[in-house]
Amino acid sequence: MTSAESMLMRWAVALVAVAAISGCQSPTLTPPNVLVSPYETARGEALWAVAPLMNESGTTILELDEVSDAIVRAAQQIEGIRCLPLNRTLAEMRGLGMQSIGSPEEASALAARLGVNGLIVGTISDYDPYEPPTLGLSLVLETGESFVETGGLSLDGLRGGITGGSAGETGSTARYAERPVASTSAVFDGRNHAVQMELRRFAEGRHEPGSARGWRTYLSSMPLVSEFAAHAAVSRLLDEERLRIARQRVPQQVSSR
């Protein structure tokens, strides 16, 4: 073996060793952004539920339960808030003879039946599954009057105390606010650069590091876009609720001086 061949052999062995070492190293992980409850959790966690979304998009090809489940998963990831599974809500709706939520009274009756502090009701306004996908969501948050009056959790606002009676009593619906306390409506168009920037921030910590498409993987899958849109919409609901609580506390602070 010539000296040149020997040197090439040593270089090849060195490259194989470097590749093996680098392959054993774990990729750098990035923590994803998380949602946080706007309520003080010292007295316990709030309990929410999500009603199945209604289709107002004009298309019949969408999977309503898939998007509704995405809203549930987003709510379940809020630190300081628990959320019932969609199947539990559907079962209670069947018990009340409801196919969907068509009025504030029905929303209040369902929330009281479930014994929850908050109920998310909404519609799908736009739906286009072809790359890049588009999903439009309109959500409102119904909460108990104890939340509206105190600006957050109170002892009466904990699960089991909000209905003023056993679950399912129609008279207990008066304990719910007459109007939603928070609402949001947005169309998440995959072609929109502002939406892409928001999606990229969401995808940090949620996609495989070093994958070929990186965060753009979320632009090629409607279920992934639904996950992003649900997270963004629920985040905006929380922001609205946080602002409501802040406004609720200002008069109390002024009157105490």
C-alpha positions in Angstrom: 0.0 0.0 0.0 1.4 3.4 -1.0 1.7 6.3 1.4 -1.1 8.1 -0.5 -3.4 5.1 -0.2 -2.6 4.8 3.5 -3.4 8.4 4.1 -6.8 8.0 2.3 -7.5 5.0 4.4 -6.9 7.0 7.6 -9.1 9.8 6.4 -11.9 7.4 5.6 -11.6 5.8 9.1 -11.7 9.3 10.7 -14.8 10.4 8.7 -16.6 7.2 9.7 -15.7 7.8 13.4 -16.9 11.4 13.2 -20.2 10.3 11.6 -20.7 7.7 14.2 -20.1 10.1 17.1 -22.4 12.8 15.6 -25.1 10.2 14.9 -25.1 9.3 18.6 -25.7 12.8 19.8 -29.3 13.8 20.5 -30.7 16.8 18.5 -31.1 20.0 20.3 -34.7 20.3 21.5 -36.7 23.5 21.7 -39.5 23.9 24.2 -42.8 24.8 22.6 -44.8 27.8 23.6 -47.6 26.9 26.1 -51.0 28.3 27.1 -51.6 29.5 30.6 -54.9 30.0 32.5 -55.9 33.6 33.1 -57.4 32.5 36.4 -55.7 32.3 39.8 -55.3 28.6 40.5 -54.7 28.8 44.2 -58.2 27.6 44.8 -58.2 24.9 42.1 -58.2 24.4 38.4 -61.1 25.6 36.2 -63.0 22.9 34.2 -64.0 23.6 30.6 -65.7 21.7 27.9 -66.0 22.1 24.1 -69.2 21.7 22.2 -68.9 20.1 18.7 -68.3 22.8 16.1 -70.9 23.6 13.5 -70.1 23.7 9.8 -70.7 27.1 8.1 -67.9 26.8 5.5 -70.1 25.7 2.6 -68.2 22.5 2.1 -69.2 19.0 3.1 -65.8 17.3 2.9 -64.5 18.4 6.3 -64.3 16.3 9.4 -66.1 18.2 12.1 -65.1 15.9 15.0 -61.4 16.2 13.9 -61.4 19.9 14.2 -63.5 19.8 17.4 -61.0 17.4 18.9 -58.2 19.8 18.0 -60.0 22.5 20.1 -60.3 20.1 23.0 -56.6 19.2 22.8 -55.6 22.8 22.7 -57.8 23.5 25.8 -56.4 20.4 27.6 -52.9 21.9 27.2 -53.7 25.1 29.1 -51.8 25.2 32.4 -54.4 25.6 35.1 -57.4 24.5 33.2 -58.8 21.0 32.7 -61.1 20.1 29.7 -63.5 17.3 29.3 -63.1 14.9 26.4 -65.4 15.5 23.4 -67.1 12.2 23.8 -68.3 13.2 27.3 -69.9 16.4 25.9 -71.5 14.5 23.1 -73.0 12.0 25.5 -74.5 14.8 27.6 -75.9 16.5 24.5 -77.6 13.2 23.5 -79.1 13.1 27.0 -80.5 16.6 26.5 -81.8 15.8 23.0 -79.4 18.3 21.4 -77.9 17.7 17.9 -76.0 21.0 18.1 -75.8 24.2 20.1 -78.1 26.7 18.4 -78.8 29.3 21.2 -77.2 30.8 24.3 -79.9 29.0 26.3 -78.8 25.6 24.9 -75.2 26.4 25.7 -76.1 27.3 29.3 -78.1 24.1 29.7 -75.3 22.0 28.4 -72.7 23.8 30.6 -74.9 23.3 33.6 -75.5 19.6 32.8 -71.7 19.1 32.5 -71.0 21.0 35.7 -68.2 23.0 34.0 -66.9 26.5 34.6 -66.6 27.3 30.9 -67.9 26.1 27.6 -66.4 26.8 24.2 -68.9 26.9 21.3 -68.0 27.7 17.7 -68.2 27.2 14.0 -65.9 26.5 11.1 -66.2 29.4 8.7 -63.6 28.4 6.1 -62.1 25.0 5.1 -59.7 24.2 2.3 -57.6 21.0 2.8 -55.4 21.4 -0.3 -51.9 22.6 0.2 -51.4 25.2 1.6 -54.6 24.5 3.7 -57.0 27.2 5.0 -59.1 26.9 8.2 -61.4 29.6 9.6 -62.6 29.4 13.2 -65.1 31.4 15.2 -65.2 30.6 18.9 -67.0 32.0 21.9 -66.5 31.2 25.6 -69.5 30.9 27.9 -68.7 31.0 31.6 -70.6 31.0 34.9 -71.8 34.2 36.5 -69.4 33.6 39.4 -66.5 34.0 36.9 -68.0 37.2 35.4 -68.7 38.7 38.9 -65.4 37.9 40.5 -63.1 38.0 37.4 -61.9 34.4 37.9 -62.1 31.4 40.2 -64.0 31.7 43.4 -65.1 29.0 45.8 -68.5 29.0 44.2 -66.8 28.7 40.8 -65.3 25.3 41.4 -66.8 22.3 39.8 -70.1 21.2 41.4 -70.8 24.6 42.8 -71.6 26.5 39.7 -74.9 24.9 38.9 -76.6 25.7 42.2 -78.1 22.2 42.1 -77.6 18.7 40.7 -76.4 18.4 37.1 -79.2 18.6 34.6 -81.5 20.9 36.5 -82.9 23.4 34.0 -83.3 26.0 36.6 -79.6 26.1 37.1 -79.0 27.7 33.7 -79.7 31.1 35.2 -76.4 31.0 36.9 -74.7 31.4 33.5 -73.9 34.7 31.9 -76.4 35.9 29.3 -73.7 36.6 26.8 -70.3 35.0 26.0 -67.5 36.6 27.9 -64.9 36.1 25.2 -65.0 35.6 21.4 -62.6 35.3 18.5 -62.8 34.8 14.8 -60.0 34.3 12.4 -59.1 32.7 9.1 -55.8 30.8 9.1 -54.8 30.9 5.4 -51.6 29.0 4.7 -50.7 31.4 1.9 -50.7 34.4 4.2 -47.2 35.3 5.4 -48.4 36.5 8.8 -50.1 33.2 9.3 -46.9 31.4 8.2 -44.9 33.4 10.8 -47.3 32.5 13.5 -47.4 28.9 12.5 -43.6 28.8 12.5 -43.5 30.0 16.1 -46.1 27.4 17.0 -44.1 24.6 15.3 -40.9 25.3 17.3 -40.6 22.4 19.6 -43.3 20.4 17.9 -41.6 19.1 14.7 -38.8 16.7 14.4 -35.4 18.6 14.5 -33.4 18.2 11.4 -36.4 17.0 9.3 -36.3 17.9 5.6 -39.3 20.3 5.6 -39.0 21.5 9.2 -41.9 23.7 10.3 -43.3 23.7 6.8 -44.5 20.2 7.5 -47.5 21.9 9.1 -48.4 23.5 5.8 -48.8 20.1 4.1 -51.3 18.5 6.5 -54.8 19.6 7.3 -54.8 17.8 10.7 -51.6 19.7 11.6 -53.0 23.0 10.4 -56.1 22.2 12.6 -53.8 21.7 15.6 -52.1 25.0 14.9 -55.4 26.9 14.3 -57.0 25.5 17.4 -54.1 26.5 19.5 -54.1 30.0 18.1 -57.8 30.5 18.4 -57.9 29.2 22.0 -54.9 31.4 22.8 -56.9 34.5 21.6 -59.9 33.4 23.7 -57.6 33.3 26.7 -56.3 36.8 25.9 -59.8 38.1 25.7 -60.7 36.5 29.0 -57.5 37.9 30.6 -58.5 41.4 29.4 -62.0 41.0 30.8 -60.7 40.0 34.2 -58.3 42.9 34.2 -61.2 45.3 33.4 -63.3 43.7 36.1 -60.7 44.3 38.7 -60.1 47.9 37.9 -63.4 49.2 39.4 -62.9 47.1 42.5 -59.4 48.6 43.1 -60.7 52.1 42.5 -63.6 51.6 45.0 -61.3 50.2 47.6 -59.2 53.4 47.8 
